[in-house]
């Protein structure tokens, strides 16, 4: 119970201190809006193309939103030593890191709803499976948050976190099957697509929006779950090794 | 009775640098223990090991009877920590910071609000309770950091350089707060490089130099080691007249130049002031003052470590 009081208060503090700040709210809206507009213009197609671009835009909005925020909330707190206060609290490292990522996950889910709501005004989304979409969105937000955590605990400075994040984000953006279908990628790049979590996230969302998923939902959820567990525990291990010196 | 802190042969290295080399000590419940040494001596590394922020390379560590050697977090519920920098959240108010710190220890909302208000009152910060921490002065930040360290009423409080870099008045208030916490029964582990502060507050002191404890004893016993010494300070108006000549003329005396025109003389035998004053006047120095001084902990520290107290004071900036 005591651990959960700490969890809840860390979560609420982060939401108030970081995520509800006007620049982050505007980031959460402007970024998906820009992505949607860019792809809509680029496709040259009519409004009927929106369901095609919606899964990718949603996944990338979540990915960029969560990873950027965690670089600030963790790396910045490590830098100014407020994170040391959290490490001194009598709660497990696992619970502490879940508390620190919970805000980013919620922020990511909210980010993901922004393109959906915008698309709902402009296109027919009657084929959308809301349950699968929500579950897929949650998994994309969780895996993105844990990827952000993995990056944040691997660096010392906020700018290093942003740089390292891009090392993961941009390959994922181009290889996850959103810009180019995976089967049209050069043969040597295709295996790389299948070791990126966003490939599975985009596929779930694609299936939820218009039934165009290439892989079974069960497989995609399983792979995303494995990425979540792996990234989370690898990050915890890095904190134990590098921060508890 | 079992000690509340027991460290045996603790070691910690960073690469080739041996930060802490085989230190051992025991601290009893309710004791105010000072850990004194120059910057880089290993004080902060020792505190980090004791509080779970660093893992010892070797040795054993018990806090409140709990073995923390392999599990640094095992006894964190027993301890409060005030680090050498006031690391609270600048965007939260004083009250919010204290309530947040209390929540980290699992205190429910009504208890943490009441405790935070109580501490803000007793630390003289009630007027600033709703101001953001970032707008506090250094002294206020330090006081709030101490309040945050004791919000959950820890059995052991670790204070790392609590008065470094703050003004004289705030430093005095903080020393009073530390003395009051000690009076109320909190075990306090205090690191400082202000020798006078350690002498004024602590019951026992460990001197640490280059990662090794060179002496642990009570203030009383440490001072006894210099009780038989005769010491005096002489100042003269013409700083061009050198005190070194005096050391050559009176080899039985130990002469230390404190400032140009001010020397400290130490001897095992009574010092004949008149002879020394005459000698300095003949050397061209116009003696302004010659006064006997009582040996202090600083003299003990110099005797044991060979490090001058002045250099310790200079490390911390202006002595508070």
HADDOCK unambig.tbl for C-alpha pairs under 7 A between the chains (distance, minus, plus):
assign (segid A and resid 2 and name CA) (segid B and resid 105 and name CA) 6.84 0.50 0.50
assign (segid A and resid 2 and name CA) (segid B and resid 106 and name CA) 3.95 0.50 0.50
assign (segid A and resid 3 and name CA) (segid B and resid 106 and name CA) 6.22 0.50 0.50
assign (segid A and resid 5 and name CA) (segid B and resid 103 and name CA) 6.13 0.50 0.50
assign (segid A and resid 5 and name CA) (segid B and resid 106 and name CA) 5.36 0.50 0.50
assign (segid A and resid 6 and name CA) (segid B and resid 103 and name CA) 5.22 0.50 0.50
assign (segid A and resid 6 and name CA) (segid B and resid 104 and name CA) 4.41 0.50 0.50
assign (segid A and resid 6 and name CA) (segid B and resid 105 and name CA) 6.75 0.50 0.50
assign (segid A and resid 6 and name CA) (segid B and resid 106 and name CA) 5.80 0.50 0.50
assign (segid A and resid 9 and name CA) (segid B and resid 100 and name CA) 6.72 0.50 0.50
assign (segid A and resid 9 and name CA) (segid B and resid 103 and name CA) 6.50 0.50 0.50
assign (segid A and resid 81 and name CA) (segid B and resid 87 and name CA) 5.76 0.50 0.50
assign (segid A and resid 82 and name CA) (segid B and resid 87 and name CA) 5.09 0.50 0.50
assign (segid A and resid 82 and name CA) (segid B and resid 88 and name CA) 5.91 0.50 0.50
assign (segid A and resid 82 and name CA) (segid B and resid 89 and name CA) 6.67 0.50 0.50
assign (segid A and resid 88 and name CA) (segid B and resid 76 and name CA) 6.53 0.50 0.50
assign (segid A and resid 89 and name CA) (segid B and resid 76 and name CA) 6.52 0.50 0.50
assign (segid A and resid 89 and name CA) (segid B and resid 104 and name CA) 5.74 0.50 0.50
assign (segid A and resid 89 and name CA) (segid B and resid 105 and name CA) 6.37 0.50 0.50
assign (segid A and resid 90 and name CA) (segid B and resid 73 and name CA) 6.55 0.50 0.50
assign (segid A and resid 90 and name CA) (segid B and resid 76 and name CA) 5.09 0.50 0.50
assign (segid A and resid 90 and name CA) (segid B and resid 77 and name CA) 5.24 0.50 0.50
assign (segid A and resid 90 and name CA) (segid B and resid 105 and name CA) 6.48 0.50 0.50
assign (segid A and resid 244 and name CA) (segid B and resid 53 and name CA) 4.88 0.50 0.50
assign (segid A and resid 244 and name CA) (segid B and resid 54 and name CA) 4.94 0.50 0.50
assign (segid A and resid 244 and name CA) (segid B and resid 55 and name CA) 6.58 0.50 0.50
assign (segid A and resid 245 and name CA) (segid B and resid 53 and name CA) 6.69 0.50 0.50
assign (segid A and resid 245 and name CA) (segid B and resid 54 and name CA) 4.59 0.50 0.50
assign (segid A and resid 245 and name CA) (segid B and resid 55 and name CA) 5.94 0.50 0.50
